[in-house]
Amino acid sequence: MLQEDYFLDDEELDVPAPFTEEILKEFELDSKLKSISLFKNCACKEPNLYGIQKLSDYKIFTILETSKKYNEINKMTVSEILLFEDLFVSMYGVPSNIYVYNDMYKKLIKETSV
């Protein structure tokens, strides 16, 4: 065998293809669901959120994505607010505001009370 037989064309190199937009979105969703799972493990220790374990990570994700800013009186403890803030920073890179946390909190309480 000649030495030149060991050289490969550029087309023969096994180079991974770049990720498609769809795959990148799946990675992002997976990362967010992992953040929610960690949030659930901490949140279930709070007396008002102990039932959160019965909700799926995706259900919580849906609640989070549909939470809006409503001007309501805060019903959350400081530790609960910090949990929600950590969740938002983990998922979106920035915290939200107390009104969004309250809306999500209210929806989670309603879902876990059923």
KEFI-414761 format. One record per residue: residue in one letter; x, y, z of N, C-alpha, C, O in turn. Coordinates in pm, whole numbers, plus 50000, padded with zeros to 5 digits. Each point is the difference from the previous one (the first is absolute). Layout:
N
aa_nxx_nyy_nzz_caxx_cayy_cazz_cxx_cyy_czz_oxx_oyy_ozz
a_X_Y_Z_X_Y_Z_X_Y_Z_X_Y_Z
...
***
This chain:
114
aa_nxx_nyy_nzz_caxx_cayy_cazz_cxx_cyy_czz_oxx_oyy_ozz
m_50084_49884_50000_49916_50116_50000_50090_50124_50000_50097_50006_50075
l_49870_50088_49844_50078_50121_49992_49962_50096_50112_49888_49996_50050
q_50205_50088_49988_49977_50094_50108_49886_50096_49966_49926_50041_50090
e_50059_49994_49785_49894_50094_49962_49861_49940_50020_49902_50075_50004
d_50086_49792_50010_49870_49938_50024_49946_50033_50139_49880_49987_50025
y_50206_50056_50066_49957_50033_50136_49939_50139_50011_49937_50031_50101
f_50080_50050_49800_49944_50135_50004_49854_49997_49954_49964_49930_49906
l_49955_50146_50163_49858_50004_49969_49964_50134_49937_50060_50103_50029
d_49841_49892_49887_49945_50125_49947_49924_50070_50113_49960_49938_50098
d_50022_50192_49884_49922_50076_50099_49859_49945_50013_49942_50005_50108
e_50002_49944_49784_49864_49948_50003_49990_49870_50079_49892_49964_50045
e_50218_49967_49973_49997_49873_50071_50015_50016_50151_49980_49903_50073
l_50054_50214_49974_50014_50022_50143_49862_49995_50065_49901_50050_49945
d_50094_49891_50171_49873_49988_50072_49983_50124_50088_50046_50002_50114
v_49888_50098_49832_49977_50125_50071_49852_50007_50034_49915_49986_49913
p_50054_50037_50217_49859_50005_50036_49931_50121_49936_50057_50108_49988
a_49820_49870_49974_49921_50109_49941_49958_50096_50111_49986_49959_50115
p_49993_50167_49853_49954_50093_50102_49859_49964_50045_49924_49939_49924
f_50041_50098_50199_49867_49970_50053_49895_50084_49928_50022_50117_49969
t_49865_49820_50006_49890_50072_49938_49932_50087_50106_50021_49981_50119
e_49898_50112_49836_49926_50088_50091_49909_49917_50091_49984_50031_50118
e_49956_49866_49826_49910_49913_50076_50075_49928_50113_49949_49991_50112
i_50169_49959_49859_50079_49931_50102_50044_50098_50108_49999_49966_50119
l_50038_50156_49843_50040_50101_50099_49882_50034_50092_50020_50021_50120
k_49860_49984_49825_49881_50027_50082_49975_49884_50096_49959_50023_50114
e_50064_49855_49842_49984_49884_50087_50101_50004_50114_49966_49968_50114
f_50158_50069_49857_50103_50015_50104_49957_50105_50102_50015_49981_50121
e_49932_50131_49829_49956_50109_50088_49885_49954_50089_50000_50029_50120
l_49903_49900_49823_49887_49949_50078_50050_49901_50105_49956_50005_50115
d_50133_49907_49847_50054_49902_50094_50070_50070_50116_49984_49960_50115
s_50091_50143_49856_50068_50076_50104_49900_50066_50094_50019_50000_50122
k_49874_50057_49822_49897_50064_50082_49928_49898_50087_49968_50028_50115
l_50005_49855_49830_49931_49896_50078_50089_49950_50114_49949_49965_50107
k_50181_50030_49872_50092_49963_50108_49999_50105_50109_50004_49967_50119
s_49990_50159_49843_49992_50110_50098_49871_49989_50081_50000_50021_50121
i_49892_49946_49812_49871_49985_50068_50004_49882_50097_49945_50008_50110
s_50119_49884_49851_50013_49884_50088_50076_50037_50128_49960_49960_50109
l_50146_50115_49877_50075_50046_50117_49914_50093_50085_50002_49992_50123
f_49923_50096_49812_49908_50090_50070_49898_49921_50080_49974_50032_50116
k_49967_49864_49824_49900_49919_50068_50057_49936_50126_49934_49995_50103
n_50189_49955_49887_50063_49935_50115_50016_50095_50118_49992_49957_50115
c_50033_50169_49857_50012_50100_50107_49863_50054_50042_49973_50018_50118
a_49940_50006_49785_49870_50061_50028_49910_49910_50083_49919_50051_50078
c_50092_49819_49907_49912_49908_50074_50026_50005_50150_49920_49949_50078
k_50190_50111_49963_50031_50015_50143_49927_50119_50061_49995_50014_50122
e_49950_50073_49794_49922_50114_50048_49858_49952_50033_49940_49927_49921
p_50008_50113_50194_49867_49950_50040_49890_50022_49897_49915_49912_49981
n_50084_50202_49952_49894_50028_49903_50020_49931_49866_49908_49994_49919
l_50211_49955_50057_50031_49938_49870_50031_49851_50011_50053_49941_49906
y_49915_49997_50208_50036_49859_50018_49939_49909_49894_50057_49894_49970
g_49830_50142_49972_49934_49917_49899_50057_50014_49860_49951_49937_49907
i_50151_50145_50077_50056_50026_49867_50061_49874_49937_50010_49991_49878
q_50029_49914_50204_50061_49877_49948_49905_49920_49912_50044_49923_49915
k_49826_50095_50106_49905_49923_49918_49982_50058_49860_49937_49938_49914
l_50118_50181_50062_49993_50061_49867_50121_49959_49917_50111_49987_50051
s_49866_49992_49821_50112_49966_49912_50085_50126_49976_49952_50112_50014
d_50172_49866_49951_50089_50112_49968_49943_50081_49883_50008_50123_49999
y_49934_49808_49904_49945_50069_49884_49877_50083_50038_49980_50108_49945
k_49938_49842_50147_49882_50076_50046_50047_50129_50066_49942_50106_49976
i_50162_49887_50106_50053_50119_50066_50058_50095_49895_49984_50121_50010
f_50083_49823_49891_50054_50082_49891_49887_50077_49930_50014_50118_49971
t_49875_49814_50003_49885_50063_49935_49944_50112_50087_49966_50107_49950
i_50023_49869_50179_49953_50103_50092_50095_50119_49999_49957_50115_49997
l_50170_49857_50005_50101_50106_50000_49991_50083_49873_50006_50123_50006
e_49980_49812_49881_49995_50069_49871_49873_50084_49983_49998_50095_49922
t_49896_49870_50151_49874_50074_49986_49978_50098_50114_49896_50067_50004
s_50197_49943_50089_49985_50094_50111_50019_50142_49950_50086_50028_49917
k_49832_50059_50134_50001_50139_49957_50018_50091_50122_49994_49956_50115
k_50027_50168_49856_50019_50100_50105_49864_50055_50043_49937_50076_49927
y_50019_49885_50191_49878_50053_50058_50037_50073_50128_50081_49951_50079
n_49861_50164_49942_50028_50077_50121_49915_49946_50114_49887_50044_50022
e_50168_49859_50049_49932_49938_50112_50082_50019_50126_50119_50033_49995
i_49817_49946_50115_50070_50004_50128_50087_49874_50009_49956_49890_49967
n_50168_50129_50077_50093_49889_50013_49950_49902_50107_49970_50039_50112
k_50022_49834_49850_49957_49895_50093_50113_49901_50026_49978_49895_50059
m_50141_50138_49898_50112_49907_50007_50095_50037_50114_50012_50116_50039
t_50055_49781_50013_50104_50024_50099_50127_50042_49928_50012_49985_49879
v_50082_50067_50196_50127_50042_49942_50072_49881_49937_50056_50012_49891
s_49943_49873_50175_50068_49883_49943_49933_49952_49872_50068_49953_49909
e_49798_50058_50083_49930_49963_49877_50036_50096_49887_50021_49958_49886
i_49985_50170_50145_50038_50100_49899_50139_49969_49947_50024_50007_49879
l_50068_49959_50209_50136_49967_49958_50005_49875_49913_50079_49992_49906
l_49837_49910_50125_49992_49879_49916_49955_50035_49858_50059_49953_49903
f_49838_50128_50087_49950_50040_49868_50103_50084_49926_50018_49986_49879
e_50048_50101_50193_50103_50083_49937_50113_49913_49946_50047_50020_49888
d_49997_49882_50192_50105_49908_49954_49955_49923_49876_50079_49979_49907
l_49796_49979_50092_49947_49927_49884_50005_50087_49874_50046_49955_49896
f_49906_50168_50115_49999_50088_49883_50141_50031_49952_50025_50002_49880
v_50067_50022_50212_50138_50028_49960_50060_49877_49932_50071_50013_49900
s_49901_49870_50154_50052_49876_49941_49945_49977_49861_50072_49952_49912
m_49802_50081_50067_49936_49971_49871_50017_50112_49898_50014_49972_49880
y_49984_50152_50164_49998_50112_49906_50121_50092_50012_50017_50091_49919
g_50066_49885_50180_50119_50082_50016_49977_50130_50075_50096_50070_50034
v_49779_49963_49993_49966_50121_50075_49880_49970_50092_49917_49915_49968
p_50075_50155_50145_49883_49981_50085_49878_50068_49939_50013_50087_49914
s_49871_49873_50131_49877_50068_49957_49962_50096_50112_50088_50055_50067
n_49784_49967_49953_49957_50088_50108_49901_49928_50090_49948_49895_49966
i_50029_50165_50149_49916_49938_50103_49860_49971_49949_49936_49904_50044
y_50015_50176_49864_49863_49981_49951_49989_49874_49912_49900_49930_50005
v_50202_50043_49916_50002_49876_49921_50016_49880_50093_49934_49898_49982
y_50154_50115_50118_50017_49892_50097_49867_49970_50070_49964_49884_50020
n_49964_50221_50019_49871_49982_50067_49899_49928_49912_49926_49914_50047
d_50072_50121_49825_49907_49934_49908_50033_49852_49987_49912_49914_50005
m_50215_50057_49978_50041_49860_49989_49972_49925_50131_49952_49887_49998
y_50078_50177_50112_49976_49942_50133_49852_49964_50016_49966_49890_50043
k_49947_50206_49923_49856_49980_50010_49955_49882_49913_49919_49918_50042
k_50134_50075_49837_49962_49890_49909_50051_49865_50053_49930_49900_49991
l_50192_50097_50064_50053_49876_50056_49919_49954_50120_49972_49881_50014
i_49991_50212_50073_49918_49966_50115_49866_49943_49954_49952_49901_50055
k_49989_50160_49845_49871_49952_49947_50016_49859_49943_49916_49914_50025
e_50190_50062_49899_50022_49867_49940_50027_49893_50105_49958_49886_49983
t_50111_50148_50123_50036_49900_50101_49887_49979_50099_50002_49902_50075
s_49900_50187_49928_49887_49987_50092_49888_49913_49944_49912_49956_50074
v_50091_50018_49798_49894_49924_49934_50007_49855_50035_49918_49921_49953
***
